[in-house]
Amino acid sequence: MNRDPEVRRLRVMRVLTRLNVGGPAMQVSTLLQGLDPARFEHRLYTGHVEPGEADYHLLHGLDLAVHHVPTLGRRLRTGGDYRALLDLTAEMRRFRPHIVHTHTAKAGTLGRIAALLTGVPVRVHTFHGHLLHGYFTPAKTRLVTGVEQVLARHTHRLVAVGGQVRDDLLRAGVGRAAAYRVIMPGTALGPIPARGEARRALGLPADGAVIAYVGRVTAIKGPERLIDVARRVHAADPTATLVVCGDGDRLADTRAAAADLGEAVRFIGWRADVATVYAAADLVVLTSDNEGTPVCLIEAAIAGVAAVATRVGAVGDVVRDGVTGVLCRPDAAELAEAVVRLLGDPATRERMGRSARELAAARFGPDRLVADTDRLYTALAVERGWWPRSALGGVPQR
């Protein structure tokens, strides 16, 4: 495939398990809209969003051409996964991509196998986190790690969304250091309303502290720990309110666990105007057992809101402990103590918020994500002899 000595536009086939609200969908959407169409021809292939999840594409009203692979879903299903592999293989033979770029574990496995079967010249995979901790039993984790080790040997570039994610994967024997590139997420936030306006829009009290959680309500995010934190904070400050913006397979259980807290915990579902949630908040909190580089913390930083989060994955690339927020062990008592301390110290909280906004502007803008990815693809095209070395000089700079 693709033996042309000269290529005017790189054909890039992007494969993502599903476009649910979260970091992978946000990054893919940013790249599809931001990369120069004169240099890149894109196609996105993805499965359907599952019940209880919000569709990023629809929630934000994006005009993206999406090719659906009906059986490419989150769950492992032998027949469905085989059908998805056949569908991806057929699409690659029709499109003849120069680069297949896969995102998330399921799409990364099926997409790279299909690319190998069809002889796609360049294979790239982005780790938006990893499955090495907190997801599976030890036996299944070893199996997942083994699969990733094999696939990494047949992948030209491995992209990690943070330095810690890369280091964790290298320690697990997934790929060689030379194959990795760290490309952190980049995003923008819509207009940020005034605090009072935001609280009125969400039906929140004008006075009293507001702590926001934005994200999926699923096991890896530690929803039981989140409610434990809320309970401890409420005991220290009965006027504080936790706002949970999101949905997921553990939402019903989480609602039930918080029932005794009444109006101290508000569940508002997914919202397209997430900037309103951050504008209403004094702090954001993240209680996860594992993460990549959380977009919710980047968005909060753009809005100038300090964070209290668990020290897992690449969270430390977003939250600088003691500077833009506080990092803790995955322990409800420690997290709650940090929340209560910052709520009682407005000067420190506001200083952290200002520092967070400055860091986000420098490191997490969408233009930087697009430029880094353009640079990656251009370097691969030069290596293959498709583009002249002078093309590297035309790559947008950060």
TAWO-V844068 format. One record per residue. N is the residue number from 1. PHI is phi in degrees with one decimal (* if undefined). PSI is psi in whole degrees, -180 to 180 (* if undefined). Layout:
n->N phi->PHI psi->PSI
n->N phi->PHI psi->PSI
//
This chain:
n->1 phi->* psi->150
n->2 phi->50.4 psi->56
n->3 phi->-90.4 psi->5
n->4 phi->-56.9 psi->130
n->5 phi->-69.7 psi->-26
n->6 phi->-128.6 psi->137
n->7 phi->-128.7 psi->125
n->8 phi->-81.0 psi->-45
n->9 phi->-127.5 psi->133
n->10 phi->-77.3 psi->129
n->11 phi->-88.3 psi->118
n->12 phi->-116.4 psi->119
n->13 phi->-102.6 psi->118
n->14 phi->-106.0 psi->131
n->15 phi->-122.6 psi->124
n->16 phi->-133.1 psi->137
n->17 phi->-56.7 psi->-48
n->18 phi->-162.5 psi->156
n->19 phi->-95.7 psi->46
n->20 phi->-75.0 psi->158
n->21 phi->-59.2 psi->128
n->22 phi->158.6 psi->-180
n->23 phi->-58.9 psi->-47
n->24 phi->-58.6 psi->-46
n->25 phi->-64.5 psi->-39
n->26 phi->-62.9 psi->-45
n->27 phi->-66.2 psi->-44
n->28 phi->-60.8 psi->-44
n->29 phi->-63.0 psi->-42
n->30 phi->-61.7 psi->-41
n->31 phi->-70.2 psi->-41
n->32 phi->-62.7 psi->-35
n->33 phi->-85.7 psi->-24
n->34 phi->-100.8 psi->-29
n->35 phi->-71.1 psi->143
n->36 phi->-65.2 psi->116
n->37 phi->-66.8 psi->-16
n->38 phi->-74.4 psi->-18
n->39 phi->-110.1 psi->-24
n->40 phi->-134.9 psi->134
n->41 phi->-108.0 psi->118
n->42 phi->-106.0 psi->148
n->43 phi->-140.6 psi->134
n->44 phi->-108.4 psi->128
n->45 phi->-118.3 psi->129
n->46 phi->-153.5 psi->159
n->47 phi->-86.1 psi->-176
n->48 phi->-90.0 psi->146
n->49 phi->-67.8 psi->141
n->50 phi->-84.8 psi->160
n->51 phi->-55.9 psi->140
n->52 phi->89.2 psi->-5
n->53 phi->-112.7 psi->149
n->54 phi->-92.6 psi->143
n->55 phi->-85.4 psi->115
n->56 phi->-58.4 psi->-42
n->57 phi->-59.8 psi->-45
n->58 phi->-79.7 psi->-40
n->59 phi->-58.5 psi->-38
n->60 phi->-98.7 psi->6
n->61 phi->60.3 psi->40
n->62 phi->-82.1 psi->143
n->63 phi->-99.4 psi->75
n->64 phi->-112.8 psi->140
n->65 phi->-81.3 psi->113
n->66 phi->-115.8 psi->128
n->67 phi->-98.5 psi->114
n->68 phi->-86.9 psi->135
n->69 phi->-108.2 psi->102
n->70 phi->-54.0 psi->-36
n->71 phi->-96.4 psi->5
n->72 phi->-87.4 psi->90
n->73 phi->-126.4 psi->178
n->74 phi->-67.5 psi->-40
n->75 phi->-76.3 psi->148
n->76 phi->-81.1 psi->119
n->77 phi->-138.7 psi->115
n->78 phi->-54.5 psi->-51
n->79 phi->-65.6 psi->-45
n->80 phi->-65.3 psi->-40
n->81 phi->-66.8 psi->-38
n->82 phi->-65.1 psi->-41
n->83 phi->-63.9 psi->-41
n->84 phi->-62.8 psi->-40
n->85 phi->-62.1 psi->-43
n->86 phi->-64.0 psi->-42
n->87 phi->-63.8 psi->-45
n->88 phi->-64.4 psi->-40
n->89 phi->-61.4 psi->-44
n->90 phi->-64.3 psi->-41
n->91 phi->-66.7 psi->-37
n->92 phi->-67.1 psi->-37
n->93 phi->-67.2 psi->-32
n->94 phi->-77.3 psi->-45
n->95 phi->-80.2 psi->-31
n->96 phi->54.8 psi->60
n->97 phi->-69.7 psi->149
n->98 phi->-77.4 psi->-36
n->99 phi->-130.2 psi->131
n->100 phi->-105.8 psi->122
n->101 phi->-118.1 psi->114
n->102 phi->-103.8 psi->152
n->103 phi->-135.2 psi->138
n->104 phi->72.2 psi->161
n->105 phi->-64.0 psi->-51
n->106 phi->-63.5 psi->-51
n->107 phi->-63.2 psi->-34
n->108 phi->-64.2 psi->-37
n->109 phi->-72.1 psi->-56
n->110 phi->-67.9 psi->-41
n->111 phi->-65.4 psi->-41
n->112 phi->-72.6 psi->-35
n->113 phi->-64.6 psi->-44
n->114 phi->-61.2 psi->-40
n->115 phi->-65.0 psi->-38
n->116 phi->-65.4 psi->-44
n->117 phi->-64.5 psi->-31
n->118 phi->-100.9 psi->1
n->119 phi->73.5 psi->29
n->120 phi->-61.6 psi->130
n->121 phi->-64.0 psi->-38
n->122 phi->-129.1 psi->132
n->123 phi->-123.1 psi->129
n->124 phi->-127.9 psi->140
n->125 phi->-134.0 psi->136
n->126 phi->-104.5 psi->127
n->127 phi->-91.9 psi->108
n->128 phi->-85.0 psi->13
n->129 phi->154.6 psi->-157
n->130 phi->-155.8 psi->168
n->131 phi->-106.5 psi->25
n->132 phi->-84.5 psi->-8
n->133 phi->-152.8 psi->131
n->134 phi->91.7 psi->-6
n->135 phi->-103.9 psi->-44
n->136 phi->-126.5 psi->174
n->137 phi->-67.9 psi->161
n->138 phi->-55.6 psi->-39
n->139 phi->-65.4 psi->-44
n->140 phi->-69.4 psi->-35
n->141 phi->-61.9 psi->-40
n->142 phi->-63.2 psi->-38
n->143 phi->-65.2 psi->-47
n->144 phi->-60.5 psi->-43
n->145 phi->-62.0 psi->-42
n->146 phi->-62.3 psi->-42
n->147 phi->-62.6 psi->-45
n->148 phi->-64.8 psi->-36
n->149 phi->-62.3 psi->-43
n->150 phi->-67.4 psi->-47
n->151 phi->-63.8 psi->-36
n->152 phi->-60.9 psi->-32
n->153 phi->-68.5 psi->-16
n->154 phi->-115.4 psi->23
n->155 phi->-121.9 psi->129
n->156 phi->-74.1 psi->-37
n->157 phi->-137.9 psi->137
n->158 phi->-112.7 psi->119
n->159 phi->-103.5 psi->129
n->160 phi->-114.3 psi->143
n->161 phi->-81.9 psi->0
n->162 phi->-165.8 psi->158
n->163 phi->-62.5 psi->-37
n->164 phi->-68.5 psi->-37
n->165 phi->-60.6 psi->-47
n->166 phi->-58.7 psi->-47
n->167 phi->-64.2 psi->-39
n->168 phi->-60.9 psi->-44
n->169 phi->-67.5 psi->-41
n->170 phi->-63.4 psi->-41
n->171 phi->-62.9 psi->-30
n->172 phi->-84.4 psi->3
n->173 phi->79.8 psi->20
n->174 phi->-93.5 psi->102
n->175 phi->79.6 psi->173
n->176 phi->-104.3 psi->150
n->177 phi->-56.6 psi->-37
n->178 phi->-65.2 psi->-23
n->179 phi->-83.2 psi->-14
n->180 phi->-87.4 psi->145
n->181 phi->-131.6 psi->135
n->182 phi->-95.3 psi->115
n->183 phi->-126.0 psi->104
n->184 phi->-76.5 psi->157
n->185 phi->-60.2 psi->157
n->186 phi->-138.8 psi->135
n->187 phi->-153.2 psi->169
n->188 phi->-128.3 psi->165
n->189 phi->-125.3 psi->144
n->190 phi->-67.2 psi->-179
n->191 phi->-52.9 psi->134
n->192 phi->-99.9 psi->113
n->193 phi->-72.5 psi->169
n->194 phi->-66.5 psi->154
n->195 phi->-55.7 psi->-49
n->196 phi->-62.5 psi->-42
n->197 phi->-62.8 psi->-42
n->198 phi->-64.4 psi->-43
n->199 phi->-66.7 psi->-38
n->200 phi->-63.9 psi->-41
n->201 phi->-63.3 psi->-32
n->202 phi->-95.5 psi->-1
n->203 phi->70.4 psi->32
n->204 phi->-100.5 psi->155
n->205 phi->-61.3 psi->144
n->206 phi->-67.6 psi->-32
n->207 phi->-106.8 psi->167
n->208 phi->92.0 psi->155
n->209 phi->-76.4 psi->145
n->210 phi->-124.1 psi->125
n->211 phi->-112.6 psi->132
n->212 phi->-112.2 psi->138
n->213 phi->-118.6 psi->126
n->214 phi->-124.5 psi->120
n->215 phi->155.4 psi->-178
n->216 phi->-67.6 psi->146
n->217 phi->-102.0 psi->86
n->218 phi->-143.9 psi->165
n->219 phi->-55.2 psi->-44
n->220 phi->-64.9 psi->-20
n->221 phi->-84.7 psi->-4
n->222 phi->68.1 psi->50
n->223 phi->-63.9 psi->-33
n->224 phi->-64.0 psi->-41
n->225 phi->-65.0 psi->-39
n->226 phi->-59.3 psi->-46
n->227 phi->-70.5 psi->-33
n->228 phi->-62.8 psi->-42
n->229 phi->-61.2 psi->-46
n->230 phi->-58.9 psi->-40
n->231 phi->-65.1 psi->-42
n->232 phi->-68.4 psi->-40
n->233 phi->-65.7 psi->-41
n->234 phi->-61.5 psi->-37
n->235 phi->-64.6 psi->-34
n->236 phi->-83.9 psi->-31
n->237 phi->-144.1 psi->93
n->238 phi->-63.3 psi->-14
n->239 phi->-87.4 psi->-7
n->240 phi->-75.5 psi->145
n->241 phi->-126.6 psi->132
n->242 phi->-98.2 psi->126
n->243 phi->-106.5 psi->122
n->244 phi->-105.4 psi->110
n->245 phi->-106.2 psi->102
n->246 phi->157.9 psi->-176
n->247 phi->-154.2 psi->171
n->248 phi->161.4 psi->-179
n->249 phi->-71.2 psi->-13
n->250 phi->-107.3 psi->14
n->251 phi->-63.6 psi->-46
n->252 phi->-61.3 psi->-45
n->253 phi->-63.4 psi->-39
n->254 phi->-69.3 psi->-41
n->255 phi->-58.2 psi->-45
n->256 phi->-63.4 psi->-41
n->257 phi->-65.4 psi->-28
n->258 phi->-96.1 psi->2
n->259 phi->-57.7 psi->-38
n->260 phi->-71.2 psi->-13
n->261 phi->-88.2 psi->-8
n->262 phi->57.1 psi->-131
n->263 phi->-73.1 psi->-4
n->264 phi->-71.8 psi->-16
n->265 phi->-128.6 psi->120
n->266 phi->-113.9 psi->129
n->267 phi->-104.0 psi->118
n->268 phi->-116.7 psi->3
n->269 phi->69.3 psi->-174
n->270 phi->-73.9 psi->143
n->271 phi->-134.7 psi->138
n->272 phi->-69.7 psi->-32
n->273 phi->-90.8 psi->59
n->274 phi->-64.0 psi->-23
n->275 phi->-58.7 psi->-30
n->276 phi->-64.6 psi->-37
n->277 phi->-66.1 psi->-45
n->278 phi->-66.2 psi->-38
n->279 phi->-63.0 psi->-31
n->280 phi->-80.2 psi->-15
n->281 phi->-94.2 psi->147
n->282 phi->-88.6 psi->-29
n->283 phi->-148.5 psi->155
n->284 phi->-112.5 psi->153
n->285 phi->-132.6 psi->143
n->286 phi->-136.2 psi->127
n->287 phi->-118.2 psi->25
n->288 phi->-68.6 psi->154
n->289 phi->-85.0 psi->-25
n->290 phi->-153.6 psi->147
n->291 phi->-152.8 psi->162
n->292 phi->-92.7 psi->-115
n->293 phi->-114.0 psi->101
n->294 phi->-67.0 psi->123
n->295 phi->-65.5 psi->-33
n->296 phi->-60.2 psi->-36
n->297 phi->-74.3 psi->-33
n->298 phi->-65.6 psi->-46
n->299 phi->-61.6 psi->-43
n->300 phi->-61.0 psi->-41
n->301 phi->-63.2 psi->-42
n->302 phi->-58.2 psi->-38
n->303 phi->-79.2 psi->-4
n->304 phi->77.9 psi->33
n->305 phi->-112.0 psi->128
n->306 phi->-69.9 psi->160
n->307 phi->-129.3 psi->149
n->308 phi->-119.0 psi->121
n->309 phi->-146.6 psi->161
n->310 phi->-75.4 psi->145
n->311 phi->-85.1 psi->78
n->312 phi->-134.9 psi->158
n->313 phi->50.7 psi->-137
n->314 phi->-100.1 psi->25
n->315 phi->-57.5 psi->-37
n->316 phi->-64.8 psi->-16
n->317 phi->-75.6 psi->-19
n->318 phi->-103.6 psi->-47
n->319 phi->-102.0 psi->115
n->320 phi->-90.0 psi->114
n->321 phi->-57.1 psi->125
n->322 phi->82.7 psi->-7
n->323 phi->-113.3 psi->-52
n->324 phi->-115.0 psi->1
n->325 phi->169.6 psi->-163
n->326 phi->-129.9 psi->132
n->327 phi->-104.6 psi->140
n->328 phi->-134.9 psi->166
n->329 phi->-67.8 psi->160
n->330 phi->-70.5 psi->69
n->331 phi->-136.8 psi->123
n->332 phi->-61.2 psi->-40
n->333 phi->-63.9 psi->-43
n->334 phi->-67.7 psi->-42
n->335 phi->-62.8 psi->-46
n->336 phi->-63.6 psi->-40
n->337 phi->-61.1 psi->-41
n->338 phi->-66.5 psi->-40
n->339 phi->-62.5 psi->-49
n->340 phi->-61.7 psi->-41
n->341 phi->-62.2 psi->-45
n->342 phi->-71.9 psi->-35
n->343 phi->-62.7 psi->-31
n->344 phi->-87.0 psi->2
n->345 phi->-132.2 psi->75
n->346 phi->-57.7 psi->-35
n->347 phi->-64.1 psi->-46
n->348 phi->-65.8 psi->-42
n->349 phi->-60.5 psi->-44
n->350 phi->-70.0 psi->-37
n->351 phi->-62.8 psi->-43
n->352 phi->-62.6 psi->-39
n->353 phi->-62.1 psi->-42
n->354 phi->-63.7 psi->-43
n->355 phi->-65.1 psi->-37
n->356 phi->-63.0 psi->-42
n->357 phi->-63.5 psi->-41
n->358 phi->-65.1 psi->-43
n->359 phi->-63.9 psi->-43
n->360 phi->-63.2 psi->-41
n->361 phi->-62.4 psi->-36
n->362 phi->-80.6 psi->-32
n->363 phi->-115.1 psi->-22
n->364 phi->-124.9 psi->26
n->365 phi->-78.1 psi->155
n->366 phi->-63.9 psi->-33
n->367 phi->-62.9 psi->-37
n->368 phi->-66.8 psi->-41
n->369 phi->-61.1 psi->-46
n->370 phi->-64.3 psi->-44
n->371 phi->-64.0 psi->-43
n->372 phi->-62.6 psi->-41
n->373 phi->-71.2 psi->-41
n->374 phi->-57.2 psi->-44
n->375 phi->-62.7 psi->-40
n->376 phi->-62.5 psi->-51
n->377 phi->-64.4 psi->-40
n->378 phi->-63.3 psi->-43
n->379 phi->-61.9 psi->-40
n->380 phi->-66.2 psi->-40
n->381 phi->-65.2 psi->-38
n->382 phi->-67.2 psi->-43
n->383 phi->-58.8 psi->-38
n->384 phi->-81.5 psi->-8
n->385 phi->82.3 psi->12
n->386 phi->-78.2 psi->-37
n->387 phi->-121.8 psi->149
n->388 phi->-70.6 psi->158
n->389 phi->-59.4 psi->-27
n->390 phi->-63.0 psi->-19
n->391 phi->-61.3 psi->-27
n->392 phi->-64.5 psi->-29
n->393 phi->-72.5 psi->-16
n->394 phi->-95.0 psi->2
n->395 phi->-73.1 psi->132
n->396 phi->-57.6 psi->139
n->397 phi->-93.1 psi->161
n->398 phi->-65.4 psi->*
//
